[in-house]
Amino acid sequence: MVIFKKAADIEAYLLSIRQKAKPVGFIPTMGALHSGHISLLQQSREKGDFTVASIFVNPTQFNDKADFDKYPVSIDEDKQMLLDAGCDVLFLPSVEEVYPPGDDTPVYDFGHIDTILEGAHRPGHFRGVGQVVARLLQIVQPDRLYIGQKDYQQCMVIKNLARQLPALHNLDIQICPTMREQDGLAMSSRNRRLTEPQRAIAMLLYQCLVSIQAKAGTQPFAVVQKECLDILKEKGFEPDYVALADAGDLTLLNDYDMNRRMVALIAAKIGDVRLIDNMVVN
Ligand code: PAF
């Protein structure tokens, strides 16, 4: 695995790969890797890509400075995991490489996707995601981008970004299934910050999603939503939302509509760890 820290160096190296007509697959990450990230890498390798991963904890997508400061960092373990998984190139840039001083990073508008759910609870978050993903894609210029369904709304933001940027119109965006622990908890770098008692109940988010899915079309969503909110609160979570939306355009729905594809989305804090998860309902 070759490691690059400078944008110009990885750009030059990948140019030579592209000249050999090898498709480039890209997995952007913020590190603290887990099996979910590795599954993205495996999918890229299965497709025969030359596989590039990046690790960059992007400051512009943290609306809460404390969350940024506490974001887990495990660079040596991450490198080993990527090496073991057969990653070809790791991009490990500094803030200055991603955001060169004096360069105005464009700000993208994601319309209503940026105003609801995560957008409402983390103002500026998706603007930061858009900035960093646009910049990383400009450097790596992959043929395929691998992102996890775990961040459903982020997937929509990135698809929207690709529509806004002509250079990305041919980008093949692969949205890969959420990897889960045995009890259903969605794998996330933030899980490492859970205490043992918090970890023991963290799978409640998944159980709420399963119940929203199981009760689809049999009970009003408002009833199921209240049950979920009540149980989460009773167990000590601070839920931000339990929501139902159109799976295609993320229009929020007040009730189940079995004529459209729906996704249930959930976000809740336990202690100072904020967890999110989602499940396609039908
Ligand atoms: O999902 C993440 O880890 C980040 O939001 C991403 C896509 C790497 C951008 O910083």
py3Dmol code that shows the C-alpha trace and the ligand (Angstrom):
import py3Dmol

protein = """\
ATOM      1  CA  MET A   1       0.000   0.000   0.000  1.00  0.00           C
ATOM      2  CA  VAL A   2       1.414   3.370  -0.998  1.00  0.00           C
ATOM      3  CA  ILE A   3       0.704   6.280   1.349  1.00  0.00           C
ATOM      4  CA  PHE A   4       0.470   9.849   0.085  1.00  0.00           C
ATOM      5  CA  LYS A   5       0.170  12.995   2.154  1.00  0.00           C
ATOM      6  CA  LYS A   6       0.338  15.568  -0.657  1.00  0.00           C
ATOM      7  CA  ALA A   7      -2.459  16.119  -3.155  1.00  0.00           C
ATOM      8  CA  ALA A   8      -0.024  16.745  -6.035  1.00  0.00           C
ATOM      9  CA  ASP A   9       1.772  13.434  -5.383  1.00  0.00           C
ATOM     10  CA  ILE A  10      -1.336  11.251  -5.318  1.00  0.00           C
ATOM     11  CA  GLU A  11      -2.707  13.073  -8.372  1.00  0.00           C
ATOM     12  CA  ALA A  12       0.466  12.290 -10.356  1.00  0.00           C
ATOM     13  CA  TYR A  13       0.487   8.673  -9.189  1.00  0.00           C
ATOM     14  CA  LEU A  14      -3.183   8.074 -10.044  1.00  0.00           C
ATOM     15  CA  LEU A  15      -2.691   9.599 -13.473  1.00  0.00           C
ATOM     16  CA  SER A  16      -0.298   6.755 -14.258  1.00  0.00           C
ATOM     17  CA  ILE A  17      -2.888   4.214 -13.002  1.00  0.00           C
ATOM     18  CA  ARG A  18      -5.615   5.740 -15.165  1.00  0.00           C
ATOM     19  CA  GLN A  19      -3.301   5.588 -18.182  1.00  0.00           C
ATOM     20  CA  LYS A  20      -3.288   1.805 -17.693  1.00  0.00           C
ATOM     21  CA  ALA A  21      -7.102   1.959 -18.021  1.00  0.00           C
ATOM     22  CA  LYS A  22      -7.584   0.531 -14.530  1.00  0.00           C
ATOM     23  CA  PRO A  23     -10.797   1.802 -12.869  1.00  0.00           C
ATOM     24  CA  VAL A  24     -10.160   3.644  -9.624  1.00  0.00           C
ATOM     25  CA  GLY A  25     -12.438   2.968  -6.659  1.00  0.00           C
ATOM     26  CA  PHE A  26     -12.445   5.443  -3.773  1.00  0.00           C
ATOM     27  CA  ILE A  27     -13.468   5.054  -0.133  1.00  0.00           C
ATOM     28  CA  PRO A  28     -13.311   8.369   1.763  1.00  0.00           C
ATOM     29  CA  THR A  29     -13.203   7.937   5.554  1.00  0.00           C
ATOM     30  CA  MET A  30     -12.488   9.839   8.723  1.00  0.00           C
ATOM     31  CA  GLY A  31     -10.502   6.917  10.119  1.00  0.00           C
ATOM     32  CA  ALA A  32     -11.263   4.927  13.290  1.00  0.00           C
ATOM     33  CA  LEU A  33     -11.963   2.175  10.816  1.00  0.00           C
ATOM     34  CA  HIS A  34     -14.232  -0.791  11.452  1.00  0.00           C
ATOM     35  CA  SER A  35     -15.591  -3.707   9.435  1.00  0.00           C
ATOM     36  CA  GLY A  36     -18.138  -1.384   7.789  1.00  0.00           C
ATOM     37  CA  HIS A  37     -15.321   0.573   6.115  1.00  0.00           C
ATOM     38  CA  ILE A  38     -13.514  -2.627   5.213  1.00  0.00           C
ATOM     39  CA  SER A  39     -16.665  -3.979   3.545  1.00  0.00           C
ATOM     40  CA  LEU A  40     -16.634  -0.899   1.260  1.00  0.00           C
ATOM     41  CA  LEU A  41     -13.045  -1.660   0.391  1.00  0.00           C
ATOM     42  CA  GLN A  42     -13.867  -5.292  -0.310  1.00  0.00           C
ATOM     43  CA  GLN A  43     -16.653  -4.271  -2.673  1.00  0.00           C
ATOM     44  CA  SER A  44     -14.246  -2.034  -4.550  1.00  0.00           C
ATOM     45  CA  ARG A  45     -11.745  -4.860  -4.827  1.00  0.00           C
ATOM     46  CA  GLU A  46     -14.422  -7.318  -5.952  1.00  0.00           C
ATOM     47  CA  LYS A  47     -15.248  -4.937  -8.810  1.00  0.00           C
ATOM     48  CA  GLY A  48     -11.586  -5.049  -9.843  1.00  0.00           C
ATOM     49  CA  ASP A  49     -10.855  -1.419  -8.969  1.00  0.00           C
ATOM     50  CA  PHE A  50      -7.524   0.035  -8.098  1.00  0.00           C
ATOM     51  CA  THR A  51      -8.595   0.891  -4.563  1.00  0.00           C
ATOM     52  CA  VAL A  52      -7.864   4.199  -2.874  1.00  0.00           C
ATOM     53  CA  ALA A  53      -8.919   5.080   0.692  1.00  0.00           C
ATOM     54  CA  SER A  54      -8.533   8.401   2.434  1.00  0.00           C
ATOM     55  CA  ILE A  55      -8.400   9.218   6.112  1.00  0.00           C
ATOM     56  CA  PHE A  56      -9.164  12.826   6.942  1.00  0.00           C
ATOM     57  CA  VAL A  57     -11.119  14.052   9.947  1.00  0.00           C
ATOM     58  CA  ASN A  58     -12.754  16.965   8.192  1.00  0.00           C
ATOM     59  CA  PRO A  59     -13.092  19.932  10.565  1.00  0.00           C
ATOM     60  CA  THR A  60     -15.659  21.738   8.406  1.00  0.00           C
ATOM     61  CA  GLN A  61     -18.350  19.099   8.897  1.00  0.00           C
ATOM     62  CA  PHE A  62     -18.360  19.265  12.696  1.00  0.00           C
ATOM     63  CA  ASN A  63     -20.860  21.815  13.910  1.00  0.00           C
ATOM     64  CA  ASP A  64     -19.849  20.915  17.468  1.00  0.00           C
ATOM     65  CA  LYS A  65     -16.174  21.542  18.279  1.00  0.00           C
ATOM     66  CA  ALA A  66     -16.319  19.100  21.221  1.00  0.00           C
ATOM     67  CA  ASP A  67     -17.479  16.339  18.845  1.00  0.00           C
ATOM     68  CA  PHE A  68     -14.508  17.079  16.567  1.00  0.00           C
ATOM     69  CA  ASP A  69     -12.068  17.058  19.499  1.00  0.00           C
ATOM     70  CA  LYS A  70     -13.441  13.728  20.728  1.00  0.00           C
ATOM     71  CA  TYR A  71     -13.549  12.057  17.308  1.00  0.00           C
ATOM     72  CA  PRO A  72     -11.634   8.770  17.713  1.00  0.00           C
ATOM     73  CA  VAL A  73      -8.239   8.580  16.010  1.00  0.00           C
ATOM     74  CA  SER A  74      -6.414   5.268  15.533  1.00  0.00           C
ATOM     75  CA  ILE A  75      -4.140   5.813  12.580  1.00  0.00           C
ATOM     76  CA  ASP A  76      -1.734   2.890  13.141  1.00  0.00           C
ATOM     77  CA  GLU A  77      -4.560   0.350  13.491  1.00  0.00           C
ATOM     78  CA  ASP A  78      -6.307   1.926  10.485  1.00  0.00           C
ATOM     79  CA  LYS A  79      -3.216   1.544   8.295  1.00  0.00           C
ATOM     80  CA  GLN A  80      -2.869  -2.091   9.293  1.00  0.00           C
ATOM     81  CA  MET A  81      -6.546  -2.806   8.555  1.00  0.00           C
ATOM     82  CA  LEU A  82      -6.274  -1.190   5.121  1.00  0.00           C
ATOM     83  CA  LEU A  83      -3.093  -3.098   4.362  1.00  0.00           C
ATOM     84  CA  ASP A  84      -4.663  -6.410   5.428  1.00  0.00           C
ATOM     85  CA  ALA A  85      -7.734  -5.663   3.286  1.00  0.00           C
ATOM     86  CA  GLY A  86      -5.594  -5.092   0.171  1.00  0.00           C
ATOM     87  CA  CYS A  87      -5.960  -1.319  -0.157  1.00  0.00           C
ATOM     88  CA  ASP A  88      -3.676  -0.019  -2.928  1.00  0.00           C
ATOM     89  CA  VAL A  89      -3.313   3.617  -1.920  1.00  0.00           C
ATOM     90  CA  LEU A  90      -3.993   5.561   1.256  1.00  0.00           C
ATOM     91  CA  PHE A  91      -4.368   9.338   1.105  1.00  0.00           C
ATOM     92  CA  LEU A  92      -3.601  10.917   4.443  1.00  0.00           C
ATOM     93  CA  PRO A  93      -3.709  14.673   3.878  1.00  0.00           C
ATOM     94  CA  SER A  94      -3.286  17.564   6.297  1.00  0.00           C
ATOM     95  CA  VAL A  95      -5.923  20.285   6.603  1.00  0.00           C
ATOM     96  CA  GLU A  96      -3.728  22.565   4.430  1.00  0.00           C
ATOM     97  CA  GLU A  97      -3.627  19.976   1.626  1.00  0.00           C
ATOM     98  CA  VAL A  98      -7.394  19.675   1.565  1.00  0.00           C
ATOM     99  CA  TYR A  99      -8.089  23.355   2.105  1.00  0.00           C
ATOM    100  CA  PRO A 100      -5.062  25.224   0.722  1.00  0.00           C
ATOM    101  CA  PRO A 101      -4.773  28.650   2.375  1.00  0.00           C
ATOM    102  CA  GLY A 102      -6.114  31.348   0.093  1.00  0.00           C
ATOM    103  CA  ASP A 103      -8.196  28.907  -1.925  1.00  0.00           C
ATOM    104  CA  ASP A 104     -11.899  29.630  -1.630  1.00  0.00           C
ATOM    105  CA  THR A 105     -13.618  26.285  -1.169  1.00  0.00           C
ATOM    106  CA  PRO A 106     -16.978  26.411  -2.935  1.00  0.00           C
ATOM    107  CA  VAL A 107     -20.128  26.046  -0.876  1.00  0.00           C
ATOM    108  CA  TYR A 108     -22.829  23.778  -2.310  1.00  0.00           C
ATOM    109  CA  ASP A 109     -26.546  24.120  -1.831  1.00  0.00           C
ATOM    110  CA  PHE A 110     -28.411  20.869  -1.117  1.00  0.00           C
ATOM    111  CA  GLY A 111     -31.877  22.407  -0.858  1.00  0.00           C
ATOM    112  CA  HIS A 112     -34.337  20.730   1.478  1.00  0.00           C
ATOM    113  CA  ILE A 113     -32.027  17.771   2.248  1.00  0.00           C
ATOM    114  CA  ASP A 114     -29.854  20.195   4.196  1.00  0.00           C
ATOM    115  CA  THR A 115     -32.732  21.579   6.269  1.00  0.00           C
ATOM    116  CA  ILE A 116     -34.205  18.379   7.724  1.00  0.00           C
ATOM    117  CA  LEU A 117     -33.119  15.569  10.085  1.00  0.00           C
ATOM    118  CA  GLU A 118     -29.292  15.685  10.351  1.00  0.00           C
ATOM    119  CA  GLY A 119     -29.274  19.013   8.511  1.00  0.00           C
ATOM    120  CA  ALA A 120     -31.600  20.540  11.117  1.00  0.00           C
ATOM    121  CA  HIS A 121     -29.775  19.049  14.097  1.00  0.00           C
ATOM    122  CA  ARG A 122     -26.245  19.663  12.806  1.00  0.00           C
ATOM    123  CA  PRO A 123     -26.384  23.021  11.001  1.00  0.00           C
ATOM    124  CA  GLY A 124     -23.548  23.341   8.483  1.00  0.00           C
ATOM    125  CA  HIS A 125     -22.697  19.634   8.636  1.00  0.00           C
ATOM    126  CA  PHE A 126     -23.664  18.795   5.062  1.00  0.00           C
ATOM    127  CA  ARG A 127     -22.059  21.960   3.738  1.00  0.00           C
ATOM    128  CA  GLY A 128     -18.816  20.626   5.237  1.00  0.00           C
ATOM    129  CA  VAL A 129     -19.420  17.131   3.846  1.00  0.00           C
ATOM    130  CA  GLY A 130     -20.081  18.629   0.398  1.00  0.00           C
ATOM    131  CA  GLN A 131     -16.894  20.712   0.574  1.00  0.00           C
ATOM    132  CA  VAL A 132     -14.626  17.861   1.572  1.00  0.00           C
ATOM    133  CA  VAL A 133     -16.121  15.235  -0.717  1.00  0.00           C
ATOM    134  CA  ALA A 134     -15.936  17.617  -3.695  1.00  0.00           C
ATOM    135  CA  ARG A 135     -12.300  18.372  -2.919  1.00  0.00           C
ATOM    136  CA  LEU A 136     -11.318  14.719  -2.367  1.00  0.00           C
ATOM    137  CA  LEU A 137     -13.069  13.686  -5.574  1.00  0.00           C
ATOM    138  CA  GLN A 138     -11.269  16.458  -7.438  1.00  0.00           C
ATOM    139  CA  ILE A 139      -7.935  15.052  -6.188  1.00  0.00           C
ATOM    140  CA  VAL A 140      -8.616  11.311  -6.585  1.00  0.00           C
ATOM    141  CA  GLN A 141     -10.924  11.491  -9.649  1.00  0.00           C
ATOM    142  CA  PRO A 142     -12.269   7.988  -9.093  1.00  0.00           C
ATOM    143  CA  ASP A 143     -14.495   6.001 -11.437  1.00  0.00           C
ATOM    144  CA  ARG A 144     -16.426   4.585  -8.497  1.00  0.00           C
ATOM    145  CA  LEU A 145     -17.169   6.011  -5.070  1.00  0.00           C
ATOM    146  CA  TYR A 146     -18.138   3.670  -2.213  1.00  0.00           C
ATOM    147  CA  ILE A 147     -20.218   5.072   0.637  1.00  0.00           C
ATOM    148  CA  GLY A 148     -22.230   3.408   3.382  1.00  0.00           C
ATOM    149  CA  GLN A 149     -26.020   3.429   3.639  1.00  0.00           C
ATOM    150  CA  LYS A 150     -25.554   3.953   7.382  1.00  0.00           C
ATOM    151  CA  ASP A 151     -25.346   7.695   6.578  1.00  0.00           C
ATOM    152  CA  TYR A 152     -28.447   7.705   4.397  1.00  0.00           C
ATOM    153  CA  GLN A 153     -28.869  11.457   4.213  1.00  0.00           C
ATOM    154  CA  GLN A 154     -25.163  11.908   3.484  1.00  0.00           C
ATOM    155  CA  CYS A 155     -25.549   9.473   0.562  1.00  0.00           C
ATOM    156  CA  MET A 156     -28.295  11.719  -0.839  1.00  0.00           C
ATOM    157  CA  VAL A 157     -26.149  14.814  -0.349  1.00  0.00           C
ATOM    158  CA  ILE A 158     -23.267  13.178  -2.226  1.00  0.00           C
ATOM    159  CA  LYS A 159     -25.558  12.073  -5.079  1.00  0.00           C
ATOM    160  CA  ASN A 160     -26.874  15.620  -5.246  1.00  0.00           C
ATOM    161  CA  LEU A 161     -23.300  16.968  -5.283  1.00  0.00           C
ATOM    162  CA  ALA A 162     -22.436  14.665  -8.189  1.00  0.00           C
ATOM    163  CA  ARG A 163     -25.404  16.088 -10.123  1.00  0.00           C
ATOM    164  CA  GLN A 164     -24.199  19.648  -9.448  1.00  0.00           C
ATOM    165  CA  LEU A 165     -20.631  19.096 -10.675  1.00  0.00           C
ATOM    166  CA  PRO A 166     -20.252  18.316 -14.384  1.00  0.00           C
ATOM    167  CA  ALA A 167     -16.898  16.580 -13.696  1.00  0.00           C
ATOM    168  CA  LEU A 168     -18.777  14.052 -11.548  1.00  0.00           C
ATOM    169  CA  HIS A 169     -21.608  13.190 -13.938  1.00  0.00           C
ATOM    170  CA  ASN A 170     -20.008   9.848 -14.811  1.00  0.00           C
ATOM    171  CA  LEU A 171     -19.091   8.969 -11.246  1.00  0.00           C
ATOM    172  CA  ASP A 172     -20.553   5.598 -10.272  1.00  0.00           C
ATOM    173  CA  ILE A 173     -21.765   5.982  -6.684  1.00  0.00           C
ATOM    174  CA  GLN A 174     -22.090   2.658  -4.908  1.00  0.00           C
ATOM    175  CA  ILE A 175     -24.206   2.804  -1.762  1.00  0.00           C
ATOM    176  CA  CYS A 176     -23.239  -0.207   0.320  1.00  0.00           C
ATOM    177  CA  PRO A 177     -25.363  -1.907   2.998  1.00  0.00           C
ATOM    178  CA  THR A 178     -24.937  -0.988   6.660  1.00  0.00           C
ATOM    179  CA  MET A 179     -22.773  -3.451   8.542  1.00  0.00           C
ATOM    180  CA  ARG A 180     -24.168  -4.388  11.941  1.00  0.00           C
ATOM    181  CA  GLU A 181     -22.891  -5.919  15.171  1.00  0.00           C
ATOM    182  CA  GLN A 182     -24.490  -9.211  16.202  1.00  0.00           C
ATOM    183  CA  ASP A 183     -27.173  -7.446  18.238  1.00  0.00           C
ATOM    184  CA  GLY A 184     -28.057  -5.162  15.309  1.00  0.00           C
ATOM    185  CA  LEU A 185     -26.151  -2.015  16.316  1.00  0.00           C
ATOM    186  CA  ALA A 186     -24.953  -0.273  13.154  1.00  0.00           C
ATOM    187  CA  MET A 187     -21.166  -0.200  13.000  1.00  0.00           C
ATOM    188  CA  SER A 188     -19.834   3.303  13.576  1.00  0.00           C
ATOM    189  CA  SER A 189     -16.558   4.853  14.653  1.00  0.00           C
ATOM    190  CA  ARG A 190     -18.491   6.583  17.420  1.00  0.00           C
ATOM    191  CA  ASN A 191     -19.448   3.225  18.996  1.00  0.00           C
ATOM    192  CA  ARG A 192     -15.973   3.025  20.537  1.00  0.00           C
ATOM    193  CA  ARG A 193     -16.906   5.923  22.780  1.00  0.00           C
ATOM    194  CA  LEU A 194     -19.830   4.048  24.337  1.00  0.00           C
ATOM    195  CA  THR A 195     -19.409   2.879  27.920  1.00  0.00           C
ATOM    196  CA  GLU A 196     -20.314  -0.744  28.658  1.00  0.00           C
ATOM    197  CA  PRO A 197     -23.832   0.069  29.948  1.00  0.00           C
ATOM    198  CA  GLN A 198     -24.423   2.415  26.988  1.00  0.00           C
ATOM    199  CA  ARG A 199     -23.195  -0.232  24.551  1.00  0.00           C
ATOM    200  CA  ALA A 200     -25.579  -2.756  26.111  1.00  0.00           C
ATOM    201  CA  ILE A 201     -28.614  -0.679  25.117  1.00  0.00           C
ATOM    202  CA  ALA A 202     -27.305   0.976  21.927  1.00  0.00           C
ATOM    203  CA  MET A 203     -29.015  -1.650  19.754  1.00  0.00           C
ATOM    204  CA  LEU A 204     -32.373  -0.131  20.763  1.00  0.00           C
ATOM    205  CA  LEU A 205     -32.086   2.177  17.751  1.00  0.00           C
ATOM    206  CA  TYR A 206     -31.977  -0.855  15.493  1.00  0.00           C
ATOM    207  CA  GLN A 207     -34.885  -2.455  17.350  1.00  0.00           C
ATOM    208  CA  CYS A 208     -36.961   0.696  16.863  1.00  0.00           C
ATOM    209  CA  LEU A 209     -36.251   0.590  13.117  1.00  0.00           C
ATOM    210  CA  VAL A 210     -37.218  -3.082  12.962  1.00  0.00           C
ATOM    211  CA  SER A 211     -40.504  -2.318  14.714  1.00  0.00           C
ATOM    212  CA  ILE A 212     -41.220   0.632  12.361  1.00  0.00           C
ATOM    213  CA  GLN A 213     -40.608  -1.733   9.447  1.00  0.00           C
ATOM    214  CA  ALA A 214     -42.673  -4.579  10.919  1.00  0.00           C
ATOM    215  CA  LYS A 215     -45.664  -2.331  11.672  1.00  0.00           C
ATOM    216  CA  ALA A 216     -45.656  -0.576   8.295  1.00  0.00           C
ATOM    217  CA  GLY A 217     -49.182  -0.259   6.973  1.00  0.00           C
ATOM    218  CA  THR A 218     -50.738  -1.912  10.037  1.00  0.00           C
ATOM    219  CA  GLN A 219     -50.675   1.010  12.488  1.00  0.00           C
ATOM    220  CA  PRO A 220     -50.448   4.791  12.128  1.00  0.00           C
ATOM    221  CA  PHE A 221     -46.797   5.851  12.024  1.00  0.00           C
ATOM    222  CA  ALA A 222     -47.465   8.425  14.781  1.00  0.00           C
ATOM    223  CA  VAL A 223     -48.301   5.565  17.185  1.00  0.00           C
ATOM    224  CA  VAL A 224     -45.161   3.577  16.328  1.00  0.00           C
ATOM    225  CA  GLN A 225     -43.059   6.742  16.439  1.00  0.00           C
ATOM    226  CA  LYS A 226     -44.330   7.563  19.947  1.00  0.00           C
ATOM    227  CA  GLU A 227     -43.627   4.012  21.150  1.00  0.00           C
ATOM    228  CA  CYS A 228     -40.048   4.333  19.889  1.00  0.00           C
ATOM    229  CA  LEU A 229     -39.528   7.782  21.421  1.00  0.00           C
ATOM    230  CA  ASP A 230     -40.967   6.605  24.756  1.00  0.00           C
ATOM    231  CA  ILE A 231     -38.777   3.511  24.975  1.00  0.00           C
ATOM    232  CA  LEU A 232     -35.649   5.436  23.998  1.00  0.00           C
ATOM    233  CA  LYS A 233     -36.326   8.106  26.625  1.00  0.00           C
ATOM    234  CA  GLU A 234     -37.170   5.508  29.264  1.00  0.00           C
ATOM    235  CA  LYS A 235     -33.775   3.849  28.707  1.00  0.00           C
ATOM    236  CA  GLY A 236     -31.911   7.144  29.007  1.00  0.00           C
ATOM    237  CA  PHE A 237     -31.489   8.228  25.372  1.00  0.00           C
ATOM    238  CA  GLU A 238     -32.135  11.783  24.226  1.00  0.00           C
ATOM    239  CA  PRO A 239     -33.768  11.181  20.838  1.00  0.00           C
ATOM    240  CA  ASP A 240     -33.368  13.880  18.185  1.00  0.00           C
ATOM    241  CA  TYR A 241     -35.820  12.284  15.779  1.00  0.00           C
ATOM    242  CA  VAL A 242     -37.617   9.112  14.772  1.00  0.00           C
ATOM    243  CA  ALA A 243     -38.740   9.858  11.234  1.00  0.00           C
ATOM    244  CA  LEU A 244     -40.214   8.351   8.123  1.00  0.00           C
ATOM    245  CA  ALA A 245     -39.338   9.651   4.672  1.00  0.00           C
ATOM    246  CA  ASP A 246     -39.585   8.882   0.993  1.00  0.00           C
ATOM    247  CA  ALA A 247     -36.529   6.727   0.296  1.00  0.00           C
ATOM    248  CA  GLY A 248     -35.914   8.443  -3.036  1.00  0.00           C
ATOM    249  CA  ASP A 249     -36.075  12.162  -2.271  1.00  0.00           C
ATOM    250  CA  LEU A 250     -36.234  12.188   1.544  1.00  0.00           C
ATOM    251  CA  THR A 251     -39.579  14.015   1.681  1.00  0.00           C
ATOM    252  CA  LEU A 252     -40.704  13.598   5.283  1.00  0.00           C
ATOM    253  CA  LEU A 253     -43.900  11.555   5.696  1.00  0.00           C
ATOM    254  CA  ASN A 254     -46.468  11.869   8.476  1.00  0.00           C
ATOM    255  CA  ASP A 255     -47.746   8.370   7.891  1.00  0.00           C
ATOM    256  CA  TYR A 256     -46.894   5.150   6.097  1.00  0.00           C
ATOM    257  CA  ASP A 257     -47.600   5.280   2.380  1.00  0.00           C
ATOM    258  CA  MET A 258     -47.227   1.787   1.007  1.00  0.00           C
ATOM    259  CA  ASN A 259     -47.321   3.170  -2.545  1.00  0.00           C
ATOM    260  CA  ARG A 260     -43.879   4.690  -2.142  1.00  0.00           C
ATOM    261  CA  ARG A 261     -40.524   3.331  -1.047  1.00  0.00           C
ATOM    262  CA  MET A 262     -39.939   4.552   2.486  1.00  0.00           C
ATOM    263  CA  VAL A 263     -36.984   4.822   4.821  1.00  0.00           C
ATOM    264  CA  ALA A 264     -37.113   5.131   8.609  1.00  0.00           C
ATOM    265  CA  LEU A 265     -34.395   7.279  10.150  1.00  0.00           C
ATOM    266  CA  ILE A 266     -33.407   7.713  13.747  1.00  0.00           C
ATOM    267  CA  ALA A 267     -30.925   9.792  15.751  1.00  0.00           C
ATOM    268  CA  ALA A 268     -30.428   9.777  19.489  1.00  0.00           C
ATOM    269  CA  LYS A 269     -27.816  10.696  22.040  1.00  0.00           C
ATOM    270  CA  ILE A 270     -26.731   8.376  24.794  1.00  0.00           C
ATOM    271  CA  GLY A 271     -24.492  10.249  27.221  1.00  0.00           C
ATOM    272  CA  ASP A 272     -22.390  12.408  24.921  1.00  0.00           C
ATOM    273  CA  VAL A 273     -22.382   9.953  22.009  1.00  0.00           C
ATOM    274  CA  ARG A 274     -24.783  10.690  19.183  1.00  0.00           C
ATOM    275  CA  LEU A 275     -25.864   7.664  17.149  1.00  0.00           C
ATOM    276  CA  ILE A 276     -27.787   7.537  13.868  1.00  0.00           C
ATOM    277  CA  ASP A 277     -29.273   4.654  11.929  1.00  0.00           C
ATOM    278  CA  ASN A 278     -31.841   3.968   9.208  1.00  0.00           C
ATOM    279  CA  MET A 279     -33.710   1.163   7.504  1.00  0.00           C
ATOM    280  CA  VAL A 280     -35.556   0.943   4.229  1.00  0.00           C
ATOM    281  CA  VAL A 281     -39.096   0.006   5.239  1.00  0.00           C
ATOM    282  CA  ASN A 282     -40.637  -1.636   2.150  1.00  0.00           C
TER     283      ASN A 282
END
"""
ligand_1 = """\
10
PAF
O -18.889 9.470 6.365
C -17.766 9.949 6.618
O -16.895 9.309 7.204
C -17.484 11.384 6.210
O -18.609 12.171 6.312
C -16.838 11.514 4.832
C -17.771 11.043 3.727
C -15.542 10.723 4.789
C -16.510 12.979 4.549
O -15.641 13.494 5.516
"""
view = py3Dmol.view(width=600, height=400)
view.addModel(protein, "pdb")
view.setStyle({"model": 0}, {"cartoon": {"style": "trace"}})
view.addModel(ligand_1, "xyz")
view.setStyle({"model": 1}, {"stick": {}})
view.zoomTo()
view.show()
